[in-house]
Amino acid sequence: MSPAQATPLAVSAVLGVCVFLLLWLDRYRVEPLPWMAAVAAWGVAVPASLLAVGARVEALVEAPAAGRPIPELWLTPAVLSVLLLCVGLAVPIGVVSRTTVLEGPSNGSVFGVVAGLSVFGGVQLLLAMRTAWRPTAAALAFVCLLHAAVGAAFGAGVGLTRLAVRPAMRLPGGFAAAVASGGIGALIVVGAVSSWRVWGEDGVACNLALAGVAAVVLLSVFAVSFAYERRVLAGQLAEEVELGVLPAWVAEIVPSYTRRIRSAWWRRRDERREILRLLVTMAFRKHRLRALPEDRARLYGLEVGRLRHRARVVLAEHTEAGS
């Protein structure tokens, strides 16, 4: 395996481990793993499945190299790329958003990264027989990070609509997230093409700079996602503290990701994870009440009331057991 082939694999592996740790260190055990595996399998299968459409592989990979539409599909390479990203990202993220694993923009960003990296892997598999393009390791690293950044932006948008938008507006919200993430990717691609015209596609410094831009975008998506969730958690939990339902330390520790993953505030990880899950779920469900019509808000208000009671009981039980 050449360095150019190994580089995107290494980048994908590092990113995959990092995003899984974001969930595992917080309030999950291994629940996200099956969903991550399903998202990854779908992302790889969508582009790779083009090899089974009945067209000759040579036509599929030579036509884009010549800048012509693919004869059997009558799709330009640009349109094909957009379709692959839409199907590879939108379908799995949309399915996961119907579960309790994806509750907000940060979780959405994690699954978006997995989906984006998987689509990238599938595209590489599709082009494995292509001889017209021999990209450098730096160029592949940039394209890999670009897919991860676009996927994270889309996943964050879907998570945001799930948390802050009424159910009737979630589909338009998801479409808006797709447009916004696609716009981010398009801007980066336009900048990349302009840079390649000046310094060439093989320019290591140019491609590393582009990879740095994609990495900054990726980190920014996660930073904004965590900042938004922190604001939501802080506001909702502070109200519970004012009502006397929760102790004051909850509103100080739980909203901060870096503070709640530490063991200083609660030694046993299994108990800490259970408490976090309960408090975060309660805060997010309570936040969603703002976007629901009055009849549904009453129904969900009962669920929030049950979660509130459960949180008070669990904290009291664990506090007494610890003392």
N, C-alpha and C positions, 0 to 999 in steps of 0.2 A: 504494500500500500504506500503510495506516494505521500509526501507531506501535504500536498494540495488536497488529497482525499481525506487525510487524517484530521486536518484542521477543523472542518465543519463538524466532524464527529465529536472531537474533543470539546468544541464550543457548545454543541448541543447537549453533551453529557453534563458539562458543568452547569449550564443554565437549568437543565432538568432537575438536577440534584438541589440546586439553590431554591427553585420555586417550590419543590416539594417540602423542603425544610421550613419554608415560610408557613406552610399549613401545619406540618407535624409539630413544630415547636409551639404553636399557638394553642389550639384546642381540639386537635384531631388525633386519632390513632392511625389506622391505615384505611379509613373510609374513602379518602379521595383516590387511592391507588387504582381500584377497578375502573373508576370513571376516567382517570388519566390514561390508563391503558386503552380504553375504548376510544377516547379522543385521538390518541396517537395512532391507533390502528386505522381509524377513519381518515385521518389526515394523510397518511402514507398511501392508503388504498385509492383515494380519489384520483390523484395524478397518475399513479401506476396503472390504474384500470384502463387508461387510454391505450395501453399496449394490447388490450383485448377487444378493441372495437372493430377488428377485422381489417384495419388498414395496415399496410406494410410499415414496419418500424422505421425503415429508411425514409419513407415519405414523411412520417411524423416528425423526425428529427432533422431532416435535411431542409424541409420547406421553411421552418423558422430561421435556419441559418442563412438562407438566401433572402429572407425578408418577404417571402411570399405567403399567401394564405395556405393553410394545410388543405390539400385538394379534397381529401375524403370528408372533411368536416366543415370546410368553407369558413374557417375561423382564422383571424389573424393572430399572431403570437401574443399581441397585447390583450386582445379580447379573451384568448384562451387563458392567459395568466390571471386575469380578473375573475373569470369563471371558476378557476381552480381555487383561488383564495376564498371566493364567496361560498362555494360548496364546502370546501375543506374547513372553513372557520365557522360559518353561520350555522350549519346543521348541528355539529356536536355541541357548540356553545349554547345553542338554543335548547337542546335536549337537557344538558346539564343544568341550565338555569331553572328547570322545572323541579329540581331536587333541592334538598336542604344543604347540600354540599356547597352550592354557590349562593351566598346570601348577600354579597356586597361587591363593590368594585375591586377590592384586593383579591378576593377569591376568583373573580372573573378574570383578572389579569393573569393569575397563575394558569388557569385553564387556557387562556388565550395564547400564552407563551408555548404551552405544550402543543396546541393546535397549529400554531405558526411554524414551529420547528418541524412538526410532522409533515406539513405540506411541503416544506423545503426539502425534507428527506425524500418524499415521493417524487418531487420534481427532479431531484438528482438521479433517482432510479430511472425515471422516464428518459433522461438524457444520458444514461450510462453508455449508450452505444454511439453517442454523437461524437464525431471526429473533428468537427469544424471549430470547436471551442475548447481550449485548454486553459481554464482560468488558474490564476495563482492562488496560493493559500490565503493571502490577504483579501483577495476579491471574494472568495468563498466565505471567509469569516464575515465580511461586510454583508453579503446577501443573507447569511444565516441570521445575523443580528437584526437585519431589516425585517425578516419574517417574524422574528420574536417580538419586535417592537410593534409592528402592525397588529399582530395577534393580541398582544397585551392591551393595546388601545381599544380594540374591538371588545375584548372580554370585559375590560373595565367599564365601558359604556353600557354593556348588557347588564352587568352587576349593578350599575347606578340606576338604570331604569327599573330593575327588580326592587330596589330598595326605596326609591323616591318617587316613582310614577305609578299612577293608578293602573289597574290591570288593562283597561281598555286602550291605554296609550303605550303599552309595552311593545307592541309590534312596531308602531311608528318610531318609538324610542330606539328599538334595536336597529331599524333602518337608518336612523340618524347616526347611531354609533358606527354602523358600517361605512356610511359616507364620510364621517370624520376620520376614522382610521384609514380608509382608503385615500383620503386627501393627504394625511400625514405621509403615507407611503409614497404617494405620487410626488410630493414635494422632494422627498429624499432621492427618489429615482431621477427626477429632473436634474437635481444637483449633481448626482453621480454621473449622469450622461454628459453634462456640461464639463465636469472635471475630467472625464475620460477623453473627451475631445482635445483637451489641452495637454494632459500628462500621459494619456494612454491607459488602456485597461490593465496593463501589466505593471503600472507604477505602484510599487509597494507603499511608499509614503502616502500617495493619494488614497489608496484603498484602506490603509490603516486609519487615515483621517476620517474617511467615510464610515468605517466601522465604529470609530469613536463617536461620531454623530448619532448613529443608530443606537449605540449603547446609552448615550445621554438621554435620548428619547425614551428608551426602555426604562431606565431608572426614574425618569421624570414621571412616567405613567404610574409606577408603583408609589412614588413619593406623594403624588396628588391623591391617589386612591386611599393610602393610609391616613393622609391628613383629613380627607373628607370623613372617613369612618371615625376617626378620633373625635371630630367635632360632633358627629351624631351621637356617639357613645357618651361623650362628656355631657352633652345637653340632656339626654334622656336619663342617665344615671344620677345626675345632679338633682333632677326633679324627684327621683325616688328617695334620695338622701334627705331632701327637704320634707318629704312626707313621713320620714321616720321609718321607711321600709328597709332601707339598707344602711350599713355603717358608712361613715364618711370616707374611709380609706378606699372604698370601691370606686368612687368617682375620681379618685386620684390615680389609681393603679390601672384599672381595666381599660380605660380609653387609650393608654399608651402601649403600643405593641412591644417596644423594647423593655418596658417595665413589667408587663404582665407575663412575659415568657420566662422571667427569672424566678428562681425558687425562693428568694428572700421573703416574699410575702406569704408563701404557703409551701411547706417543704415537700409534702407528698404530691407527686406529679399527677396521679390518677384523680385525687380529690381536686387539685388545682384545675385540671382539665374539665372536670364535671362542673365546677363552679363557673369557670369562664364560659363554657358553652351555654349554661343557663342564663347568665347575665347578659351576654352578647345577644343571644336569641331574643330575650325579652326586650332589650333596647331596640333592636332592629324591627321587631314586630310592632312595638309601640310607635316607632317612627313611621311605619307604613300606614298607620291609622290616619295620618294627616292627608293621605292621597286617596282614601276610600270614601265612597258615598256614605251617607248617614246610616242606612240600613245595614250595610256590611261592616261599618265601623263598630256598631253595637256588638255584632257577632265576634269580630276579632278582638274587641275590648274584653270580652269574657275570657278569651284565650290569654290575653295579656294579664288579666287578673289571676288566672291559674298559675302562670309563670311567676308572677310577683309573689304569690303565696309560697310556691315551691322554692323560690330563691331565699325567702326569709327562713323557711324551715331548714333547708340544706345548710345555710350559713350558721344557723343556730346549732344544728347537730354537729357539724365539723368543729365549731368553736368549742363546744362542750367536750367533745372527744379529745381535742388537742390540749385542753386544760386539765 
